[in-house]
Amino acid sequence: MTVALEDHIEELRRELNCCDPAERAQIAAELELAQAELEVAIAEQEGRIDSKPPF
């Protein structure tokens, strides 16, 4: 899962450098979300957070 997220992040970074101003905010938001998802996935793999709900 993390490899796919890393690939997606790299793709978004490339798009961010070559997009028009109207798309820039949307791509930046999507990039931020993908980076957050990657951090969560890594934390789950390392056992720093529990992926199960508390209930």
DONUKE-527058 format. One record per residue: residue number from 1; residue in one letter; x, y, z of N, C-alpha, C, O, CB in turn. Coordinates in Angstrom, 2 decimals. Each point is the difference from the previous one (the first is absolute). Glycine has a CB too. Layout:
N
node seq NUM | type A | neast X | nnorth Y | nup Z | caeast X | canorth Y | caup Z | ceast X | cnorth Y | cup Z | oeast X | onorth Y | oup Z | cbeast X | cbnorth Y | cbup Z
...
This chain:
55
node seq 1 | type M | neast 0.82 | nnorth -1.19 | nup 0.00 | caeast -0.82 | canorth 1.19 | caup 0.00 | ceast 0.86 | cnorth 1.26 | cup 0.00 | oeast -0.32 | onorth 0.98 | oup -0.67 | cbeast -1.47 | cbnorth -2.24 | cbup 1.87
node seq 2 | type T | neast 2.87 | nnorth 1.22 | nup -0.45 | caeast 0.81 | canorth 1.22 | caup 0.08 | ceast 0.69 | cnorth 0.31 | cup -1.32 | oeast 0.22 | onorth 1.16 | oup -0.33 | cbeast 0.13 | cbnorth -1.61 | cbup 2.75
node seq 3 | type V | neast 0.00 | nnorth -0.58 | nup -3.18 | caeast 0.65 | canorth 0.24 | caup -1.29 | ceast -0.96 | cnorth 0.73 | cup -0.93 | oeast 0.40 | onorth 0.94 | oup -0.70 | cbeast 1.03 | cbnorth -3.00 | cbup 0.99
node seq 4 | type A | neast -2.68 | nnorth 1.65 | nup -0.31 | caeast -0.99 | canorth 0.66 | caup -0.84 | ceast -0.19 | cnorth 1.46 | cup 0.44 | oeast -0.11 | onorth 0.89 | oup -0.84 | cbeast -1.04 | cbnorth -3.10 | cbup 0.45
node seq 5 | type L | neast 1.12 | nnorth 2.44 | nup 1.69 | caeast -0.14 | canorth 1.37 | caup 0.50 | ceast 1.23 | cnorth 0.84 | cup -0.35 | oeast -0.12 | onorth 1.16 | oup -0.38 | cbeast -1.33 | cbnorth -2.00 | cbup 2.25
node seq 6 | type E | neast 2.62 | nnorth 0.25 | nup -1.74 | caeast 1.23 | canorth 0.72 | caup -0.35 | ceast 0.01 | cnorth 0.36 | cup -1.48 | oeast 0.40 | onorth 1.10 | oup -0.38 | cbeast 0.83 | cbnorth -2.29 | cbup 2.22
node seq 7 | type D | neast -1.67 | nnorth 0.26 | nup -2.68 | caeast -0.08 | canorth 0.28 | caup -1.43 | ceast -1.00 | cnorth 1.11 | cup -0.29 | oeast 0.25 | onorth 0.89 | oup -0.82 | cbeast 0.36 | cbnorth -3.27 | cbup 0.33
node seq 8 | type H | neast -1.73 | nnorth 2.33 | nup 1.18 | caeast -1.04 | canorth 1.02 | caup -0.19 | ceast 0.52 | cnorth 1.38 | cup 0.43 | oeast -0.25 | onorth 1.00 | oup -0.67 | cbeast -1.54 | cbnorth -2.74 | cbup 1.04
node seq 9 | type I | neast 2.52 | nnorth 1.78 | nup 0.73 | caeast 0.57 | canorth 1.26 | caup 0.49 | ceast 0.99 | cnorth 0.56 | cup -1.02 | oeast -0.02 | onorth 1.20 | oup -0.28 | cbeast -0.28 | cbnorth -1.97 | cbup 2.66
node seq 10 | type E | neast 1.14 | nnorth -0.07 | nup -2.92 | caeast 0.96 | canorth 0.46 | caup -1.00 | ceast -0.71 | cnorth 0.53 | cup -1.25 | oeast 0.41 | onorth 1.01 | oup -0.57 | cbeast 1.26 | cbnorth -2.68 | cbup 1.43
node seq 11 | type E | neast -2.72 | nnorth 0.99 | nup -1.26 | caeast -0.77 | canorth 0.45 | caup -1.16 | ceast -0.63 | cnorth 1.37 | cup 0.27 | oeast 0.01 | onorth 0.88 | oup -0.86 | cbeast -0.47 | cbnorth -3.27 | cbup 0.23
node seq 12 | type L | neast -0.09 | nnorth 2.56 | nup 1.82 | caeast -0.61 | canorth 1.28 | caup 0.35 | ceast 1.04 | cnorth 1.11 | cup 0.05 | oeast -0.27 | onorth 1.13 | oup -0.41 | cbeast -1.49 | cbnorth -2.35 | cbup 1.71
node seq 13 | type R | neast 2.94 | nnorth 0.92 | nup -0.80 | caeast 1.07 | canorth 1.01 | caup 0.03 | ceast 0.38 | cnorth 0.44 | cup -1.40 | oeast 0.23 | onorth 1.18 | oup -0.26 | cbeast 0.62 | cbnorth -2.17 | cbup 2.39
node seq 14 | type R | neast -0.78 | nnorth 0.03 | nup -3.05 | caeast 0.31 | canorth 0.34 | caup -1.39 | ceast -1.11 | cnorth 0.86 | cup -0.60 | oeast 0.27 | onorth 0.98 | oup -0.69 | cbeast 1.05 | cbnorth -3.11 | cbup 0.44
node seq 15 | type E | neast -2.56 | nnorth 1.75 | nup 0.51 | caeast -1.13 | canorth 0.78 | caup -0.51 | ceast -0.01 | cnorth 1.41 | cup 0.58 | oeast -0.35 | onorth 0.96 | oup -0.69 | cbeast -0.96 | cbnorth -3.07 | cbup 0.43
node seq 16 | type L | neast 1.69 | nnorth 2.23 | nup 1.51 | caeast 0.00 | canorth 1.31 | caup 0.66 | ceast 0.96 | cnorth 0.96 | cup -0.68 | oeast -0.25 | onorth 1.21 | oup -0.05 | cbeast -0.35 | cbnorth -2.33 | cbup 2.21
node seq 17 | type N | neast 1.69 | nnorth 0.59 | nup -2.68 | caeast 1.00 | canorth 0.84 | caup -0.67 | ceast -0.42 | cnorth 0.42 | cup -1.40 | oeast 0.55 | onorth 0.95 | oup -0.55 | cbeast 1.18 | cbnorth -2.10 | cbup 1.89
node seq 18 | type C | neast -2.69 | nnorth 0.45 | nup -1.92 | caeast -0.35 | canorth 0.24 | caup -1.41 | ceast -1.47 | cnorth 0.37 | cup -0.19 | oeast -0.52 | onorth -0.12 | oup -1.11 | cbeast 2.30 | cbnorth -1.47 | cbup 0.48
node seq 19 | type C | neast -2.44 | nnorth 2.02 | nup 1.66 | caeast -1.43 | canorth 0.27 | caup -0.14 | ceast -0.27 | cnorth 1.50 | cup -0.09 | oeast 0.85 | onorth 0.83 | oup 0.29 | cbeast -1.35 | cbnorth -2.93 | cbup 0.98
node seq 20 | type D | neast -0.71 | nnorth 2.40 | nup -1.70 | caeast -0.39 | canorth 1.40 | caup -0.05 | ceast -0.49 | cnorth 0.43 | cup 1.40 | oeast -0.34 | onorth -0.85 | oup 0.82 | cbeast -0.29 | cbnorth 0.67 | cbup -3.29
node seq 21 | type P | neast 0.61 | nnorth 1.45 | nup 2.72 | caeast -0.36 | canorth 0.49 | caup 1.34 | ceast -1.37 | cnorth -0.46 | cup 0.50 | oeast -0.20 | onorth -0.16 | oup 1.20 | cbeast 1.61 | cbnorth 2.12 | cbup -1.69
node seq 22 | type A | neast -2.33 | nnorth -2.17 | nup -0.41 | caeast -1.34 | canorth -0.44 | caup 0.42 | ceast 0.03 | cnorth -1.40 | cup 0.60 | oeast -0.79 | onorth -0.30 | oup 0.90 | cbeast -0.19 | cbnorth 1.74 | cbup -2.69
node seq 23 | type E | neast 1.86 | nnorth -2.28 | nup 1.30 | caeast 0.09 | canorth -1.37 | caup 0.51 | ceast 0.94 | cnorth -0.14 | cup 1.19 | oeast -0.06 | onorth -0.99 | oup 0.73 | cbeast -0.42 | cbnorth 0.21 | cbup -3.02
node seq 24 | type R | neast 1.32 | nnorth 1.75 | nup 2.49 | caeast 1.06 | canorth -0.10 | caup 1.01 | ceast -0.54 | cnorth -0.27 | cup 1.40 | oeast 0.52 | onorth -0.86 | oup 0.71 | cbeast 0.84 | cbnorth 2.40 | cbup -2.10
node seq 25 | type A | neast -2.39 | nnorth -0.82 | nup 1.80 | caeast -0.55 | canorth -0.18 | caup 1.35 | ceast -0.60 | cnorth -1.40 | cup 0.17 | oeast 0.16 | onorth -0.62 | oup 1.05 | cbeast -0.62 | cbnorth 3.08 | cbup -0.92
node seq 26 | type Q | neast -0.22 | nnorth -2.94 | nup -1.15 | caeast -0.60 | canorth -1.32 | caup 0.07 | ceast 1.07 | cnorth -1.08 | cup 0.10 | oeast -0.12 | onorth -0.93 | oup 0.80 | cbeast -1.85 | cbnorth 1.75 | cbup -2.12
node seq 27 | type I | neast 3.01 | nnorth -0.71 | nup 0.52 | caeast 1.08 | canorth -0.99 | caup 0.02 | ceast 0.75 | cnorth 0.08 | cup 1.32 | oeast 0.38 | onorth -1.04 | oup 0.56 | cbeast -0.16 | cbnorth 1.19 | cbup -3.06
node seq 28 | type A | neast 0.00 | nnorth 1.05 | nup 3.02 | caeast 0.69 | canorth 0.16 | caup 1.28 | ceast -0.80 | cnorth -0.65 | cup 1.12 | oeast 0.58 | onorth -0.64 | oup 0.89 | cbeast 0.46 | cbnorth 2.78 | cbup -1.71
node seq 29 | type A | neast -2.35 | nnorth -2.00 | nup 0.80 | caeast -0.85 | canorth -0.62 | caup 1.02 | ceast 0.05 | cnorth -1.52 | cup -0.11 | oeast 0.07 | onorth -0.70 | oup 1.01 | cbeast -1.57 | cbnorth 2.72 | cbup -1.02
node seq 30 | type E | neast 1.46 | nnorth -2.52 | nup -1.20 | caeast 0.07 | canorth -1.44 | caup -0.21 | ceast 1.36 | cnorth -0.55 | cup 0.44 | oeast 0.09 | onorth -1.10 | oup 0.55 | cbeast -1.71 | cbnorth 1.30 | cbup -2.47
node seq 31 | type L | neast 2.68 | nnorth 0.56 | nup 1.67 | caeast 1.34 | canorth -0.39 | caup 0.42 | ceast 0.08 | cnorth -0.06 | cup 1.53 | oeast 0.57 | onorth -0.93 | oup 0.56 | cbeast 0.40 | cbnorth 1.97 | cbup -2.64
node seq 32 | type E | neast -1.53 | nnorth -0.05 | nup 2.74 | caeast 0.02 | canorth 0.03 | caup 1.46 | ceast -0.75 | cnorth -1.21 | cup 0.58 | oeast 0.44 | onorth -0.61 | oup 0.97 | cbeast -0.31 | cbnorth 3.13 | cbup -1.03
node seq 33 | type L | neast -1.26 | nnorth -2.85 | nup -0.54 | caeast -0.77 | canorth -1.15 | caup 0.45 | ceast 0.77 | cnorth -1.31 | cup -0.20 | oeast 0.02 | onorth -0.85 | oup 0.88 | cbeast -2.13 | cbnorth 2.10 | cbup -1.42
node seq 34 | type A | neast 2.74 | nnorth -1.39 | nup -0.61 | caeast 0.77 | canorth -1.22 | caup -0.28 | ceast 1.18 | cnorth -0.13 | cup 0.96 | oeast 0.31 | onorth -1.11 | oup 0.44 | cbeast -0.98 | cbnorth 1.26 | cbup -2.85
node seq 35 | type Q | neast 1.31 | nnorth 0.96 | nup 2.74 | caeast 1.12 | canorth -0.04 | caup 0.94 | ceast -0.48 | cnorth -0.42 | cup 1.39 | oeast 0.68 | onorth -0.75 | oup 0.70 | cbeast 0.50 | cbnorth 2.53 | cbup -2.03
node seq 36 | type A | neast -2.34 | nnorth -1.29 | nup 1.73 | caeast -0.57 | canorth -0.37 | caup 1.30 | ceast -0.36 | cnorth -1.49 | cup 0.02 | oeast 0.25 | onorth -0.69 | oup 0.99 | cbeast -1.13 | cbnorth 3.03 | cbup -0.69
node seq 37 | type E | neast 0.31 | nnorth -2.83 | nup -1.39 | caeast -0.34 | canorth -1.43 | caup -0.09 | ceast 1.26 | cnorth -0.86 | cup 0.09 | oeast -0.01 | onorth -1.06 | oup 0.63 | cbeast -2.01 | cbnorth 1.63 | cbup -2.03
node seq 38 | type L | neast 3.09 | nnorth -0.12 | nup 0.77 | caeast 1.26 | canorth -0.74 | caup 0.06 | ceast 0.53 | cnorth -0.03 | cup 1.43 | oeast 0.46 | onorth -1.05 | oup 0.46 | cbeast 0.05 | cbnorth 1.72 | cbup -2.83
node seq 39 | type E | neast -0.57 | nnorth 0.44 | nup 3.06 | caeast 0.47 | canorth 0.04 | caup 1.39 | ceast -0.80 | cnorth -0.96 | cup 0.88 | oeast 0.58 | onorth -0.69 | oup 0.84 | cbeast 0.11 | cbnorth 3.08 | cbup -1.16
node seq 40 | type V | neast -1.99 | nnorth -2.45 | nup 0.12 | caeast -0.84 | canorth -0.91 | caup 0.78 | ceast 0.36 | cnorth -1.45 | cup -0.32 | oeast 0.12 | onorth -0.83 | oup 0.90 | cbeast -1.98 | cbnorth 2.53 | cbup -0.86
node seq 41 | type A | neast 2.03 | nnorth -2.01 | nup -1.31 | caeast 0.34 | canorth -1.36 | caup -0.41 | ceast 1.34 | cnorth -0.44 | cup 0.61 | oeast 0.13 | onorth -1.13 | oup 0.47 | cbeast -1.41 | cbnorth 1.46 | cbup -2.61
node seq 42 | type I | neast 2.25 | nnorth 0.56 | nup 2.12 | caeast 1.31 | canorth -0.32 | caup 0.57 | ceast -0.11 | cnorth -0.18 | cup 1.51 | oeast 0.59 | onorth -0.93 | oup 0.56 | cbeast 0.55 | cbnorth 2.21 | cbup -2.40
node seq 43 | type A | neast -1.89 | nnorth -0.41 | nup 2.50 | caeast -0.17 | canorth -0.11 | caup 1.45 | ceast -0.69 | cnorth -1.31 | cup 0.38 | oeast 0.35 | onorth -0.62 | oup 1.00 | cbeast -0.47 | cbnorth 3.12 | cbup -0.85
node seq 44 | type E | neast -0.86 | nnorth -2.92 | nup -0.96 | caeast -0.67 | canorth -1.27 | caup 0.26 | ceast 0.97 | cnorth -1.17 | cup -0.16 | oeast 0.00 | onorth -0.92 | oup 0.80 | cbeast -2.17 | cbnorth 1.91 | cbup -1.58
node seq 45 | type Q | neast 2.99 | nnorth -0.94 | nup -0.26 | caeast 0.97 | canorth -1.08 | caup -0.24 | ceast 1.03 | cnorth -0.08 | cup 1.12 | oeast 0.43 | onorth -1.09 | oup 0.38 | cbeast -0.76 | cbnorth 1.38 | cbup -2.83
node seq 46 | type E | neast 0.73 | nnorth 0.86 | nup 2.96 | caeast 1.01 | canorth 0.03 | caup 1.06 | ceast -0.60 | cnorth -0.25 | cup 1.38 | oeast 0.73 | onorth -0.14 | oup 0.98 | cbeast 0.58 | cbnorth 1.73 | cbup -2.37
node seq 47 | type G | neast -2.63 | nnorth -1.66 | nup 1.48 | caeast -0.66 | canorth -0.25 | caup 1.27 | ceast -0.12 | cnorth 1.22 | cup 0.88 | oeast -0.30 | onorth -0.12 | oup 1.19 | cbeast 1.15 | cbnorth -2.15 | cbup -1.34
node seq 48 | type R | neast -0.63 | nnorth 3.45 | nup -0.40 | caeast -0.13 | canorth 1.22 | caup 0.79 | ceast -1.45 | cnorth 0.36 | cup 0.26 | oeast -0.32 | onorth 0.65 | oup 1.00 | cbeast 2.47 | cbnorth 0.15 | cbup -1.95
node seq 49 | type I | neast -3.04 | nnorth -1.22 | nup 0.05 | caeast -1.43 | canorth 0.21 | caup 0.21 | ceast -0.72 | cnorth -1.30 | cup -0.30 | oeast 0.50 | onorth -0.86 | oup -0.72 | cbeast -0.33 | cbnorth 3.32 | cbup 0.12
node seq 50 | type D | neast -1.35 | nnorth -2.59 | nup 1.17 | caeast -0.81 | canorth -1.19 | caup -0.20 | ceast -1.03 | cnorth 0.30 | cup -1.08 | oeast -0.72 | onorth 0.99 | oup 0.08 | cbeast 1.06 | cbnorth -1.75 | cbup 2.32
node seq 51 | type S | neast -0.42 | nnorth -0.09 | nup -3.39 | caeast -0.92 | canorth 0.23 | caup -1.11 | ceast -1.43 | cnorth -0.40 | cup 0.34 | oeast -0.93 | onorth 0.31 | oup -0.75 | cbeast 2.82 | cbnorth -0.66 | cbup -0.81
node seq 52 | type K | neast -2.08 | nnorth -0.33 | nup 2.67 | caeast -1.34 | canorth -0.42 | caup 0.40 | ceast -0.69 | cnorth 1.13 | cup 0.77 | oeast 0.64 | onorth 0.72 | oup 0.76 | cbeast 0.11 | cbnorth -3.14 | cbup -0.66
node seq 53 | type P | neast -2.05 | nnorth 2.56 | nup -0.30 | caeast -0.73 | canorth 1.02 | caup 0.77 | ceast -0.01 | cnorth -0.35 | cup 1.48 | oeast 0.09 | onorth -1.18 | oup 0.35 | cbeast -1.53 | cbnorth 1.68 | cbup -2.36
node seq 54 | type P | neast 1.33 | nnorth 0.48 | nup 2.88 | caeast 0.09 | canorth -0.25 | caup 1.44 | ceast -1.24 | cnorth -0.67 | cup 0.60 | oeast 0.01 | onorth -0.31 | oup 1.19 | cbeast 1.47 | cbnorth 2.25 | cbup -1.07
node seq 55 | type F | neast -2.51 | nnorth -2.17 | nup -0.89 | caeast -1.22 | canorth -0.60 | caup 0.56 | ceast -0.17 | cnorth -1.42 | cup -0.48 | oeast -0.98 | onorth -0.66 | oup 0.37 | cbeast -0.06 | cbnorth 2.89 | cbup -0.26
